């Protein structure tokens, strides 16, 4: 869930998006 919030606040972070995609 932490990663999701990070993306919402920083949608320019591709690393976070990748983490969400890997997380089930």
N, C-alpha and C positions, 0 to 999 in steps of 0.2 A: 504493500500500500504506500510505503514511503516513496518508492520510485514513481508511482503514479502522480503523487502530489508534486514531486520534483519536475516532472514533465509539464504539469499544468502551469507551474510558476516559471519554468525555463524550458519552453518548447524547442529551444535552439540546442538542446543537449542530446546528441544522437546516441551517446553512451547509455543514457537512461532509457531511451526508447528501445535500444537493443536488449537491455536487461529485462524490460517488461515482456518483450517478444519471447525471450528465453524462459521467463517465469510462466508457469502454468496458470 
